Amino acid sequence: LLQLTLRASPATRETATVTLGAAVPVVFAVVDDNFINCMLLRQMLVSEFPGAEVQTWERPTAVLEQVPALLHAGRKVVLLTDVHMPVLDGVELTRRLRQGWDADSLPVIGVTADHSPEVRLRCLHVGMQQVLTKPVTRATLHASLLGLLGLSPQPVDCPSHDTGDSPP
């Protein structure tokens, strides 16, 4: 049983404890070929979702092995993947993972510095639920994940930049 203490709004600092299913621990899986980007997303996730497990990889090929193992073990996984990586990019990674798991069993968020509508559409077409543009802010990440986890009453639109970052 995983209980996450969630801020209702980064501005108000209100919190609520939410239980996500009986004995279904959530794992936030982050893949980015840039170590710094992995660590930044990890820190934001740990800050916004205290107690949640965060795993990071710099090689997308490792994700093809590790994420299915987590899913087969009954874990709930939310994948955040860089869109542009050498060898295997986030679009191809998502396409391969979608051969075994749909959006309900494996939510995927693309993360990219590319602001073009074509890249966004390509990501959504292959099965990513959302695409966040870098630099990702805590407020955008928080709202996006709440929406994916079914804790937000409305779909989340993730614009390129926001200024909703507030210190912890």
C-alpha positions as CSV (number, residue, x, y, z in Angstrom):
1,L,0.0,0.0,0.0
2,L,1.5,3.3,-1.1
3,Q,0.4,6.6,0.3
4,L,1.6,9.7,-1.3
5,T,1.4,13.1,0.3
6,L,0.5,15.4,-2.5
7,R,0.4,19.1,-2.7
8,A,-3.0,20.3,-3.8
9,S,-1.3,23.3,-5.3
10,P,2.4,24.2,-5.3
11,A,1.3,27.8,-4.5
12,T,-0.8,27.0,-1.5
13,R,1.3,24.1,-0.1
14,E,-1.9,22.3,0.9
15,T,-1.4,18.6,1.2
16,A,-3.5,15.5,0.9
17,T,-2.7,11.9,1.5
18,V,-3.8,9.7,-1.4
19,T,-3.7,5.9,-1.4
20,L,-3.1,4.4,-4.8
21,G,-4.7,0.9,-4.7
22,A,-4.1,-1.9,-2.3
23,A,-0.6,-3.3,-2.5
24,V,0.2,-1.7,-5.9
25,P,3.3,0.4,-5.4
26,V,4.0,3.1,-7.9
27,V,7.4,3.3,-9.6
28,F,8.3,6.5,-11.5
29,A,10.7,5.3,-14.2
30,V,12.9,8.0,-15.7
31,V,15.0,7.5,-18.8
32,D,17.3,10.2,-20.3
33,D,20.7,9.9,-21.9
34,N,21.8,12.9,-19.9
35,F,22.6,12.1,-16.3
36,I,21.9,15.6,-15.1
37,N,18.4,15.5,-16.6
38,C,17.7,12.1,-14.9
39,M,18.8,13.6,-11.5
40,L,16.7,16.8,-12.0
41,L,13.5,14.8,-12.7
42,R,14.3,12.4,-9.9
43,Q,14.7,15.2,-7.4
44,M,11.4,16.8,-8.6
45,L,9.6,13.5,-8.3
46,V,10.9,12.8,-4.8
47,S,10.0,16.3,-3.7
48,E,6.5,16.3,-5.2
49,F,5.7,12.7,-4.3
50,P,7.4,11.8,-1.0
51,G,7.7,8.1,-0.4
52,A,7.4,7.2,-4.1
53,E,10.0,5.0,-5.7
54,V,12.0,6.6,-8.5
55,Q,14.3,4.6,-10.8
56,T,16.5,6.2,-13.4
57,W,18.3,4.9,-16.5
58,E,20.5,6.6,-19.0
59,R,20.2,3.7,-21.5
60,P,16.7,3.2,-23.0
61,T,17.7,-0.4,-23.8
62,A,17.8,-1.1,-20.1
63,V,14.2,0.2,-19.8
64,L,13.1,-2.5,-22.3
65,E,14.3,-5.1,-19.8
66,Q,13.6,-3.5,-16.4
67,V,10.2,-1.9,-16.9
68,P,8.5,-5.1,-18.2
69,A,10.1,-6.9,-15.1
70,L,8.5,-4.4,-12.8
71,L,5.1,-4.7,-14.6
72,H,5.2,-8.5,-14.5
73,A,5.9,-8.2,-10.7
74,G,2.6,-6.3,-10.4
75,R,4.1,-2.9,-9.9
76,K,2.4,0.2,-11.3
77,V,4.9,2.1,-13.4
78,V,4.7,5.6,-14.8
79,L,7.5,6.2,-17.4
80,L,9.0,9.6,-18.2
81,T,11.2,9.3,-21.2
82,D,13.4,11.8,-23.1
83,V,12.2,12.0,-26.6
84,H,15.6,12.5,-28.4
85,M,18.2,10.0,-27.4
86,P,20.9,8.2,-29.5
87,V,20.5,4.6,-30.6
88,L,16.9,4.3,-29.2
89,D,14.8,7.4,-28.9
90,G,11.8,7.9,-26.6
91,V,9.4,7.5,-29.5
92,E,10.8,4.1,-30.5
93,L,11.0,3.0,-26.9
94,T,7.4,3.8,-26.4
95,R,6.4,2.0,-29.6
96,R,8.2,-1.1,-28.4
97,L,6.7,-1.0,-25.0
98,R,3.2,-0.4,-26.4
99,Q,3.5,-3.8,-28.1
100,G,2.9,-5.4,-24.7
101,W,1.3,-2.7,-22.5
102,D,-1.5,-0.2,-23.2
103,A,-1.7,3.3,-21.7
104,D,-3.7,2.2,-18.7
105,S,-1.1,-0.4,-17.7
106,L,1.9,1.8,-18.5
107,P,1.4,5.6,-18.7
108,V,4.2,7.3,-20.6
109,I,5.2,11.0,-20.6
110,G,7.6,12.3,-23.2
111,V,10.1,15.0,-22.2
112,T,11.8,17.1,-24.9
113,A,13.5,20.4,-25.6
114,D,11.9,20.3,-29.0
115,H,8.9,22.7,-29.1
116,S,7.6,21.7,-32.5
117,P,4.0,20.5,-33.0
118,E,5.3,17.7,-35.2
119,V,7.4,16.1,-32.5
120,R,4.5,16.5,-30.0
121,L,2.1,14.8,-32.5
122,R,4.6,12.0,-33.2
123,C,4.9,11.3,-29.5
124,L,1.2,11.3,-28.9
125,H,0.6,9.1,-32.0
126,V,3.0,6.4,-30.8
127,G,1.2,6.2,-27.4
128,M,2.6,8.8,-25.0
129,Q,-0.2,10.3,-22.9
130,Q,1.6,13.7,-22.6
131,V,4.6,15.6,-23.8
132,L,6.4,18.0,-21.5
133,T,8.9,20.5,-22.9
134,K,12.2,21.3,-21.1
135,P,12.8,22.9,-18.9
136,V,10.2,21.0,-17.0
137,T,8.9,22.8,-13.9
138,R,7.8,21.2,-10.7
139,A,4.3,22.6,-11.1
140,T,3.9,21.2,-14.7
141,L,5.3,17.8,-13.6
142,H,3.0,17.7,-10.6
143,A,-0.1,18.6,-12.6
144,S,0.8,16.1,-15.3
145,L,1.3,13.2,-13.0
146,L,-1.8,13.9,-11.0
147,G,-3.8,13.8,-14.2
148,L,-2.2,10.5,-15.3
149,L,-2.8,9.0,-11.9
150,G,-6.5,10.0,-12.0
151,L,-6.2,12.4,-9.2
152,S,-6.9,15.6,-11.2
153,P,-10.5,16.4,-12.2
154,Q,-9.6,17.7,-15.6
155,P,-7.1,16.7,-18.4
156,V,-3.8,18.6,-18.0
157,D,-2.5,20.7,-20.9
158,C,1.3,20.9,-20.6
159,P,2.5,24.2,-22.1
160,S,6.1,24.8,-23.0
161,H,7.0,26.9,-20.0
162,D,5.4,28.0,-16.8
163,T,6.6,29.9,-13.8
164,G,4.8,27.8,-11.2
165,D,8.0,26.7,-9.5
166,S,8.1,27.4,-5.9
167,P,10.7,26.3,-3.3
168,P,9.8,23.3,-1.2
